Amino acid sequence: MSTKVSSARIGRKLQENFKVLINEINKKVITLDGLAIAPMMIHISLDILARFLFNTPRPE
């Protein structure tokens, strides 16, 4: 009986550690996503603004 109890405790501890690991990975991915989205938003906004101000598309 004590073997089942100790293995259950180990399983719970592993599950908690896994949740912490996944949460840390999620935080890092969200930060990277934010850093990637900001320049894209600025680029698109400037492209639209230039199209309306100069009445010409962005040169390729």
mmCIF file of the N, C-alpha and C atoms, coordinates in Angstrom:
data_MODEL
# 
_entry.id   MODEL 
# 
loop_
_atom_site.group_PDB 
_atom_site.id 
_atom_site.type_symbol 
_atom_site.label_atom_id 
_atom_site.label_alt_id 
_atom_site.label_comp_id 
_atom_site.label_asym_id 
_atom_site.label_entity_id 
_atom_site.label_seq_id 
_atom_site.pdbx_PDB_ins_code 
_atom_site.Cartn_x 
_atom_site.Cartn_y 
_atom_site.Cartn_z 
_atom_site.occupancy 
_atom_site.B_iso_or_equiv 
_atom_site.pdbx_formal_charge 
_atom_site.auth_seq_id 
_atom_site.auth_comp_id 
_atom_site.auth_asym_id 
_atom_site.auth_atom_id 
_atom_site.pdbx_PDB_model_num 
ATOM 1   N N  . MET A 1 1  ? 0.822  -1.200 0.000   1.00 0.00 ? 1  MET A N  1 
ATOM 2   C CA . MET A 1 1  ? 0.000  0.000  0.000   1.00 0.00 ? 1  MET A CA 1 
ATOM 3   C C  . MET A 1 1  ? 0.861  1.256  0.000   1.00 0.00 ? 1  MET A C  1 
ATOM 4   N N  . SER A 1 2  ? 1.947  1.241  0.751   1.00 0.00 ? 2  SER A N  1 
ATOM 5   C CA . SER A 1 2  ? 2.800  2.426  0.807   1.00 0.00 ? 2  SER A CA 1 
ATOM 6   C C  . SER A 1 2  ? 3.479  2.695  -0.538  1.00 0.00 ? 2  SER A C  1 
ATOM 7   N N  . THR A 1 3  ? 3.695  1.644  -1.330  1.00 0.00 ? 3  THR A N  1 
ATOM 8   C CA . THR A 1 3  ? 4.284  1.830  -2.654  1.00 0.00 ? 3  THR A CA 1 
ATOM 9   C C  . THR A 1 3  ? 3.350  2.616  -3.553  1.00 0.00 ? 3  THR A C  1 
ATOM 10  N N  . LYS A 1 4  ? 2.062  2.322  -3.488  1.00 0.00 ? 4  LYS A N  1 
ATOM 11  C CA . LYS A 1 4  ? 1.092  3.056  -4.300  1.00 0.00 ? 4  LYS A CA 1 
ATOM 12  C C  . LYS A 1 4  ? 1.010  4.512  -3.871  1.00 0.00 ? 4  LYS A C  1 
ATOM 13  N N  . VAL A 1 5  ? 1.082  4.754  -2.580  1.00 0.00 ? 5  VAL A N  1 
ATOM 14  C CA . VAL A 1 5  ? 1.014  6.125  -2.072  1.00 0.00 ? 5  VAL A CA 1 
ATOM 15  C C  . VAL A 1 5  ? 2.237  6.909  -2.518  1.00 0.00 ? 5  VAL A C  1 
ATOM 16  N N  . SER A 1 6  ? 3.406  6.334  -2.401  1.00 0.00 ? 6  SER A N  1 
ATOM 17  C CA . SER A 1 6  ? 4.621  7.064  -2.768  1.00 0.00 ? 6  SER A CA 1 
ATOM 18  C C  . SER A 1 6  ? 4.696  7.274  -4.280  1.00 0.00 ? 6  SER A C  1 
ATOM 19  N N  . SER A 1 7  ? 4.240  6.300  -5.076  1.00 0.00 ? 7  SER A N  1 
ATOM 20  C CA . SER A 1 7  ? 4.263  6.501  -6.524  1.00 0.00 ? 7  SER A CA 1 
ATOM 21  C C  . SER A 1 7  ? 3.235  7.555  -6.933  1.00 0.00 ? 7  SER A C  1 
ATOM 22  N N  . ALA A 1 8  ? 2.125  7.653  -6.205  1.00 0.00 ? 8  ALA A N  1 
ATOM 23  C CA . ALA A 1 8  ? 1.137  8.690  -6.485  1.00 0.00 ? 8  ALA A CA 1 
ATOM 24  C C  . ALA A 1 8  ? 1.713  10.068 -6.175  1.00 0.00 ? 8  ALA A C  1 
ATOM 25  N N  . ARG A 1 9  ? 2.462  10.156 -5.082  1.00 0.00 ? 9  ARG A N  1 
ATOM 26  C CA . ARG A 1 9  ? 3.106  11.431 -4.738  1.00 0.00 ? 9  ARG A CA 1 
ATOM 27  C C  . ARG A 1 9  ? 4.134  11.828 -5.799  1.00 0.00 ? 9  ARG A C  1 
ATOM 28  N N  . ILE A 1 10 ? 4.895  10.846 -6.254  1.00 0.00 ? 10 ILE A N  1 
ATOM 29  C CA . ILE A 1 10 ? 5.894  11.120 -7.294  1.00 0.00 ? 10 ILE A CA 1 
ATOM 30  C C  . ILE A 1 10 ? 5.214  11.575 -8.575  1.00 0.00 ? 10 ILE A C  1 
ATOM 31  N N  . GLY A 1 11 ? 4.109  10.913 -8.924  1.00 0.00 ? 11 GLY A N  1 
ATOM 32  C CA . GLY A 1 11 ? 3.366  11.288 -10.114 1.00 0.00 ? 11 GLY A CA 1 
ATOM 33  C C  . GLY A 1 11 ? 2.817  12.699 -10.031 1.00 0.00 ? 11 GLY A C  1 
ATOM 34  N N  . ARG A 1 12 ? 2.290  13.058 -8.861  1.00 0.00 ? 12 ARG A N  1 
ATOM 35  C CA . ARG A 1 12 ? 1.773  14.414 -8.667  1.00 0.00 ? 12 ARG A CA 1 
ATOM 36  C C  . ARG A 1 12 ? 2.883  15.455 -8.760  1.00 0.00 ? 12 ARG A C  1 
ATOM 37  N N  . LYS A 1 13 ? 4.033  15.135 -8.186  1.00 0.00 ? 13 LYS A N  1 
ATOM 38  C CA . LYS A 1 13 ? 5.164  16.063 -8.221  1.00 0.00 ? 13 LYS A CA 1 
ATOM 39  C C  . LYS A 1 13 ? 5.665  16.243 -9.654  1.00 0.00 ? 13 LYS A C  1 
ATOM 40  N N  . LEU A 1 14 ? 5.737  15.143 -10.418 1.00 0.00 ? 14 LEU A N  1 
ATOM 41  C CA . LEU A 1 14 ? 6.151  15.246 -11.816 1.00 0.00 ? 14 LEU A CA 1 
ATOM 42  C C  . LEU A 1 14 ? 5.159  16.084 -12.613 1.00 0.00 ? 14 LEU A C  1 
ATOM 43  N N  . GLN A 1 15 ? 3.879  15.897 -12.339 1.00 0.00 ? 15 GLN A N  1 
ATOM 44  C CA . GLN A 1 15 ? 2.852  16.670 -13.043 1.00 0.00 ? 15 GLN A CA 1 
ATOM 45  C C  . GLN A 1 15 ? 2.981  18.159 -12.716 1.00 0.00 ? 15 GLN A C  1 
ATOM 46  N N  . GLU A 1 16 ? 3.221  18.486 -11.461 1.00 0.00 ? 16 GLU A N  1 
ATOM 47  C CA . GLU A 1 16 ? 3.405  19.889 -11.074 1.00 0.00 ? 16 GLU A CA 1 
ATOM 48  C C  . GLU A 1 16 ? 4.642  20.478 -11.752 1.00 0.00 ? 16 GLU A C  1 
ATOM 49  N N  . ASN A 1 17 ? 5.741  19.723 -11.780 1.00 0.00 ? 17 ASN A N  1 
ATOM 50  C CA . ASN A 1 17 ? 6.961  20.205 -12.436 1.00 0.00 ? 17 ASN A CA 1 
ATOM 51  C C  . ASN A 1 17 ? 6.741  20.404 -13.928 1.00 0.00 ? 17 ASN A C  1 
ATOM 52  N N  . PHE A 1 18 ? 5.982  19.506 -14.547 1.00 0.00 ? 18 PHE A N  1 
ATOM 53  C CA . PHE A 1 18 ? 5.686  19.625 -15.971 1.00 0.00 ? 18 PHE A CA 1 
ATOM 54  C C  . PHE A 1 18 ? 4.847  20.866 -16.240 1.00 0.00 ? 18 PHE A C  1 
ATOM 55  N N  . LYS A 1 19 ? 3.878  21.150 -15.380 1.00 0.00 ? 19 LYS A N  1 
ATOM 56  C CA . LYS A 1 19 ? 3.047  22.349 -15.542 1.00 0.00 ? 19 LYS A CA 1 
ATOM 57  C C  . LYS A 1 19 ? 3.894  23.618 -15.429 1.00 0.00 ? 19 LYS A C  1 
ATOM 58  N N  . VAL A 1 20 ? 4.823  23.626 -14.494 1.00 0.00 ? 20 VAL A N  1 
ATOM 59  C CA . VAL A 1 20 ? 5.709  24.784 -14.329 1.00 0.00 ? 20 VAL A CA 1 
ATOM 60  C C  . VAL A 1 20 ? 6.573  24.959 -15.573 1.00 0.00 ? 20 VAL A C  1 
ATOM 61  N N  . LEU A 1 21 ? 7.106  23.866 -16.091 1.00 0.00 ? 21 LEU A N  1 
ATOM 62  C CA . LEU A 1 21 ? 7.940  23.921 -17.294 1.00 0.00 ? 21 LEU A CA 1 
ATOM 63  C C  . LEU A 1 21 ? 7.142  24.459 -18.481 1.00 0.00 ? 21 LEU A C  1 
ATOM 64  N N  . ILE A 1 22 ? 5.940  23.955 -18.683 1.00 0.00 ? 22 ILE A N  1 
ATOM 65  C CA . ILE A 1 22 ? 5.095  24.406 -19.786 1.00 0.00 ? 22 ILE A CA 1 
ATOM 66  C C  . ILE A 1 22 ? 4.750  25.883 -19.631 1.00 0.00 ? 22 ILE A C  1 
ATOM 67  N N  . ASN A 1 23 ? 4.451  26.322 -18.424 1.00 0.00 ? 23 ASN A N  1 
ATOM 68  C CA . ASN A 1 23 ? 4.147  27.744 -18.198 1.00 0.00 ? 23 ASN A CA 1 
ATOM 69  C C  . ASN A 1 23 ? 5.339  28.637 -18.511 1.00 0.00 ? 23 ASN A C  1 
ATOM 70  N N  . GLU A 1 24 ? 6.535  28.210 -18.149 1.00 0.00 ? 24 GLU A N  1 
ATOM 71  C CA . GLU A 1 24 ? 7.736  28.994 -18.452 1.00 0.00 ? 24 GLU A CA 1 
ATOM 72  C C  . GLU A 1 24 ? 7.980  29.061 -19.957 1.00 0.00 ? 24 GLU A C  1 
ATOM 73  N N  . ILE A 1 25 ? 7.788  27.953 -20.651 1.00 0.00 ? 25 ILE A N  1 
ATOM 74  C CA . ILE A 1 25 ? 7.946  27.950 -22.109 1.00 0.00 ? 25 ILE A CA 1 
ATOM 75  C C  . ILE A 1 25 ? 6.920  28.876 -22.739 1.00 0.00 ? 25 ILE A C  1 
ATOM 76  N N  . ASN A 1 26 ? 5.670  28.830 -22.258 1.00 0.00 ? 26 ASN A N  1 
ATOM 77  C CA . ASN A 1 26 ? 4.617  29.702 -22.786 1.00 0.00 ? 26 ASN A CA 1 
ATOM 78  C C  . ASN A 1 26 ? 4.973  31.177 -22.612 1.00 0.00 ? 26 ASN A C  1 
ATOM 79  N N  . LYS A 1 27 ? 5.517  31.542 -21.463 1.00 0.00 ? 27 LYS A N  1 
ATOM 80  C CA . LYS A 1 27 ? 5.899  32.939 -21.224 1.00 0.00 ? 27 LYS A CA 1 
ATOM 81  C C  . LYS A 1 27 ? 6.962  33.396 -22.219 1.00 0.00 ? 27 LYS A C  1 
ATOM 82  N N  . LYS A 1 28 ? 7.939  32.536 -22.474 1.00 0.00 ? 28 LYS A N  1 
ATOM 83  C CA . LYS A 1 28 ? 9.011  32.896 -23.412 1.00 0.00 ? 28 LYS A CA 1 
ATOM 84  C C  . LYS A 1 28 ? 8.486  33.012 -24.845 1.00 0.00 ? 28 LYS A C  1 
ATOM 85  N N  . VAL A 1 29 ? 7.601  32.111 -25.243 1.00 0.00 ? 29 VAL A N  1 
ATOM 86  C CA . VAL A 1 29 ? 7.043  32.155 -26.592 1.00 0.00 ? 29 VAL A CA 1 
ATOM 87  C C  . VAL A 1 29 ? 6.168  33.392 -26.768 1.00 0.00 ? 29 VAL A C  1 
ATOM 88  N N  . ILE A 1 30 ? 5.385  33.744 -25.763 1.00 0.00 ? 30 ILE A N  1 
ATOM 89  C CA . ILE A 1 30 ? 4.549  34.939 -25.835 1.00 0.00 ? 30 ILE A CA 1 
ATOM 90  C C  . ILE A 1 30 ? 5.417  36.190 -25.972 1.00 0.00 ? 30 ILE A C  1 
ATOM 91  N N  . THR A 1 31 ? 6.526  36.243 -25.247 1.00 0.00 ? 31 THR A N  1 
ATOM 92  C CA . THR A 1 31 ? 7.440  37.380 -25.347 1.00 0.00 ? 31 THR A CA 1 
ATOM 93  C C  . THR A 1 31 ? 8.031  37.479 -26.756 1.00 0.00 ? 31 THR A C  1 
ATOM 94  N N  . LEU A 1 32 ? 8.469  36.353 -27.303 1.00 0.00 ? 32 LEU A N  1 
ATOM 95  C CA . LEU A 1 32 ? 9.017  36.360 -28.661 1.00 0.00 ? 32 LEU A CA 1 
ATOM 96  C C  . LEU A 1 32 ? 7.958  36.768 -29.685 1.00 0.00 ? 32 LEU A C  1 
ATOM 97  N N  . ASP A 1 33 ? 6.736  36.291 -29.487 1.00 0.00 ? 33 ASP A N  1 
ATOM 98  C CA . ASP A 1 33 ? 5.651  36.671 -30.399 1.00 0.00 ? 33 ASP A CA 1 
ATOM 99  C C  . ASP A 1 33 ? 5.411  38.180 -30.355 1.00 0.00 ? 33 ASP A C  1 
ATOM 100 N N  . GLY A 1 34 ? 5.410  38.741 -29.180 1.00 0.00 ? 34 GLY A N  1 
ATOM 101 C CA . GLY A 1 34 ? 5.216  40.189 -29.050 1.00 0.00 ? 34 GLY A CA 1 
ATOM 102 C C  . GLY A 1 34 ? 6.328  40.975 -29.721 1.00 0.00 ? 34 GLY A C  1 
ATOM 103 N N  . LEU A 1 35 ? 7.557  40.478 -29.581 1.00 0.00 ? 35 LEU A N  1 
ATOM 104 C CA . LEU A 1 35 ? 8.681  41.157 -30.218 1.00 0.00 ? 35 LEU A CA 1 
ATOM 105 C C  . LEU A 1 35 ? 8.630  41.047 -31.736 1.00 0.00 ? 35 LEU A C  1 
ATOM 106 N N  . ALA A 1 36 ? 8.017  40.002 -32.253 1.00 0.00 ? 36 ALA A N  1 
ATOM 107 C CA . ALA A 1 36 ? 7.908  39.839 -33.702 1.00 0.00 ? 36 ALA A CA 1 
ATOM 108 C C  . ALA A 1 36 ? 6.724  40.617 -34.271 1.00 0.00 ? 36 ALA A C  1 
ATOM 109 N N  . ILE A 1 37 ? 5.643  40.717 -33.513 1.00 0.00 ? 37 ILE A N  1 
ATOM 110 C CA . ILE A 1 37 ? 4.428  41.379 -34.005 1.00 0.00 ? 37 ILE A CA 1 
ATOM 111 C C  . ILE A 1 37 ? 4.611  42.900 -34.070 1.00 0.00 ? 37 ILE A C  1 
ATOM 112 N N  . ALA A 1 38 ? 5.314  43.474 -33.113 1.00 0.00 ? 38 ALA A N  1 
ATOM 113 C CA . ALA A 1 38 ? 5.467  44.933 -33.072 1.00 0.00 ? 38 ALA A CA 1 
ATOM 114 C C  . ALA A 1 38 ? 6.093  45.492 -34.352 1.00 0.00 ? 38 ALA A C  1 
ATOM 115 N N  . PRO A 1 39 ? 7.227  44.978 -34.843 1.00 0.00 ? 39 PRO A N  1 
ATOM 116 C CA . PRO A 1 39 ? 7.773  45.518 -36.096 1.00 0.00 ? 39 PRO A CA 1 
ATOM 117 C C  . PRO A 1 39 ? 6.855  45.291 -37.299 1.00 0.00 ? 39 PRO A C  1 
ATOM 118 N N  . MET A 1 40 ? 6.136  44.162 -37.299 1.00 0.00 ? 40 MET A N  1 
ATOM 119 C CA . MET A 1 40 ? 5.210  43.919 -38.412 1.00 0.00 ? 40 MET A CA 1 
ATOM 120 C C  . MET A 1 40 ? 4.091  44.954 -38.411 1.00 0.00 ? 40 MET A C  1 
ATOM 121 N N  . MET A 1 41 ? 3.573  45.285 -37.229 1.00 0.00 ? 41 MET A N  1 
ATOM 122 C CA . MET A 1 41 ? 2.503  46.288 -37.150 1.00 0.00 ? 41 MET A CA 1 
ATOM 123 C C  . MET A 1 41 ? 3.006  47.646 -37.621 1.00 0.00 ? 41 MET A C  1 
ATOM 124 N N  . ILE A 1 42 ? 4.207  48.015 -37.220 1.00 0.00 ? 42 ILE A N  1 
ATOM 125 C CA . ILE A 1 42 ? 4.778  49.297 -37.637 1.00 0.00 ? 42 ILE A CA 1 
ATOM 126 C C  . ILE A 1 42 ? 4.990  49.311 -39.145 1.00 0.00 ? 42 ILE A C  1 
ATOM 127 N N  . HIS A 1 43 ? 5.524  48.237 -39.698 1.00 0.00 ? 43 HIS A N  1 
ATOM 128 C CA . HIS A 1 43 ? 5.781  48.155 -41.135 1.00 0.00 ? 43 HIS A CA 1 
ATOM 129 C C  . HIS A 1 43 ? 4.485  48.283 -41.931 1.00 0.00 ? 43 HIS A C  1 
ATOM 130 N N  . ILE A 1 44 ? 3.465  47.560 -41.540 1.00 0.00 ? 44 ILE A N  1 
ATOM 131 C CA . ILE A 1 44 ? 2.188  47.604 -42.258 1.00 0.00 ? 44 ILE A CA 1 
ATOM 132 C C  . ILE A 1 44 ? 1.548  48.984 -42.132 1.00 0.00 ? 44 ILE A C  1 
ATOM 133 N N  . SER A 1 45 ? 1.596  49.555 -40.933 1.00 0.00 ? 45 SER A N  1 
ATOM 134 C CA . SER A 1 45 ? 1.017  50.886 -40.738 1.00 0.00 ? 45 SER A CA 1 
ATOM 135 C C  . SER A 1 45 ? 1.722  51.933 -41.589 1.00 0.00 ? 45 SER A C  1 
ATOM 136 N N  . LEU A 1 46 ? 3.047  51.881 -41.630 1.00 0.00 ? 46 LEU A N  1 
ATOM 137 C CA . LEU A 1 46 ? 3.799  52.830 -42.456 1.00 0.00 ? 46 LEU A CA 1 
ATOM 138 C C  . LEU A 1 46 ? 3.522  52.616 -43.939 1.00 0.00 ? 46 LEU A C  1 
ATOM 139 N N  . ASP A 1 47 ? 3.348  51.371 -44.356 1.00 0.00 ? 47 ASP A N  1 
ATOM 140 C CA . ASP A 1 47 ? 3.035  51.075 -45.749 1.00 0.00 ? 47 ASP A CA 1 
ATOM 141 C C  . ASP A 1 47 ? 1.678  51.667 -46.139 1.00 0.00 ? 47 ASP A C  1 
ATOM 142 N N  . ILE A 1 48 ? 0.690  51.496 -45.298 1.00 0.00 ? 48 ILE A N  1 
ATOM 143 C CA . ILE A 1 48 ? -0.644 52.039 -45.582 1.00 0.00 ? 48 ILE A CA 1 
ATOM 144 C C  . ILE A 1 48 ? -0.615 53.563 -45.560 1.00 0.00 ? 48 ILE A C  1 
ATOM 145 N N  . LEU A 1 49 ? 0.070  54.133 -44.582 1.00 0.00 ? 49 LEU A N  1 
ATOM 146 C CA . LEU A 1 49 ? 0.170  55.589 -44.492 1.00 0.00 ? 49 LEU A CA 1 
ATOM 147 C C  . LEU A 1 49 ? 0.863  56.161 -45.728 1.00 0.00 ? 49 LEU A C  1 
ATOM 148 N N  . ALA A 1 50 ? 1.952  55.538 -46.162 1.00 0.00 ? 50 ALA A N  1 
ATOM 149 C CA . ALA A 1 50 ? 2.667  56.022 -47.345 1.00 0.00 ? 50 ALA A CA 1 
ATOM 150 C C  . ALA A 1 50 ? 1.809  55.884 -48.599 1.00 0.00 ? 50 ALA A C  1 
ATOM 151 N N  . ARG A 1 51 ? 1.020  54.829 -48.684 1.00 0.00 ? 51 ARG A N  1 
ATOM 152 C CA . ARG A 1 51 ? 0.169  54.629 -49.853 1.00 0.00 ? 51 ARG A CA 1 
ATOM 153 C C  . ARG A 1 51 ? -0.867 55.756 -49.952 1.00 0.00 ? 51 ARG A C  1 
ATOM 154 N N  . PHE A 1 52 ? -1.417 56.160 -48.821 1.00 0.00 ? 52 PHE A N  1 
ATOM 155 C CA . PHE A 1 52 ? -2.411 57.229 -48.859 1.00 0.00 ? 52 PHE A CA 1 
ATOM 156 C C  . PHE A 1 52 ? -1.774 58.605 -49.019 1.00 0.00 ? 52 PHE A C  1 
ATOM 157 N N  . LEU A 1 53 ? -0.595 58.816 -48.441 1.00 0.00 ? 53 LEU A N  1 
ATOM 158 C CA . LEU A 1 53 ? 0.048  60.130 -48.545 1.00 0.00 ? 53 LEU A CA 1 
ATOM 159 C C  . LEU A 1 53 ? 0.633  60.369 -49.932 1.00 0.00 ? 53 LEU A C  1 
ATOM 160 N N  . PHE A 1 54 ? 1.269  59.361 -50.503 1.00 0.00 ? 54 PHE A N  1 
ATOM 161 C CA . PHE A 1 54 ? 1.974  59.543 -51.774 1.00 0.00 ? 54 PHE A CA 1 
ATOM 162 C C  . PHE A 1 54 ? 1.228  58.933 -52.969 1.00 0.00 ? 54 PHE A C  1 
ATOM 163 N N  . ASN A 1 55 ? 0.108  58.275 -52.696 1.00 0.00 ? 55 ASN A N  1 
ATOM 164 C CA . ASN A 1 55 ? -0.746 57.689 -53.741 1.00 0.00 ? 55 ASN A CA 1 
ATOM 165 C C  . ASN A 1 55 ? 0.041  56.742 -54.643 1.00 0.00 ? 55 ASN A C  1 
ATOM 166 N N  . THR A 1 56 ? 0.925  55.990 -54.058 1.00 0.00 ? 56 THR A N  1 
ATOM 167 C CA . THR A 1 56 ? 1.697  55.021 -54.830 1.00 0.00 ? 56 THR A CA 1 
ATOM 168 C C  . THR A 1 56 ? 2.000  53.827 -53.925 1.00 0.00 ? 56 THR A C  1 
ATOM 169 N N  . PRO A 1 57 ? 2.059  52.626 -54.476 1.00 0.00 ? 57 PRO A N  1 
ATOM 170 C CA . PRO A 1 57 ? 2.391  51.473 -53.630 1.00 0.00 ? 57 PRO A CA 1 
ATOM 171 C C  . PRO A 1 57 ? 3.874  51.476 -53.251 1.00 0.00 ? 57 PRO A C  1 
ATOM 172 N N  . ARG A 1 58 ? 4.194  50.693 -52.287 1.00 0.00 ? 58 ARG A N  1 
ATOM 173 C CA . ARG A 1 58 ? 5.582  50.576 -51.834 1.00 0.00 ? 58 ARG A CA 1 
ATOM 174 C C  . ARG A 1 58 ? 6.413  49.930 -52.937 1.00 0.00 ? 58 ARG A C  1 
ATOM 175 N N  . PRO A 1 59 ? 7.567  50.477 -53.253 1.00 0.00 ? 59 PRO A N  1 
ATOM 176 C CA . PRO A 1 59 ? 8.408  49.860 -54.286 1.00 0.00 ? 59 PRO A CA 1 
ATOM 177 C C  . PRO A 1 59 ? 8.945  48.508 -53.806 1.00 0.00 ? 59 PRO A C  1 
ATOM 178 N N  . GLU A 1 60 ? 9.014  47.588 -54.715 1.00 0.00 ? 60 GLU A N  1 
ATOM 179 C CA . GLU A 1 60 ? 9.479  46.232 -54.361 1.00 0.00 ? 60 GLU A CA 1 
ATOM 180 C C  . GLU A 1 60 ? 10.967 46.104 -54.603 1.00 0.00 ? 60 GLU A C  1 
# 
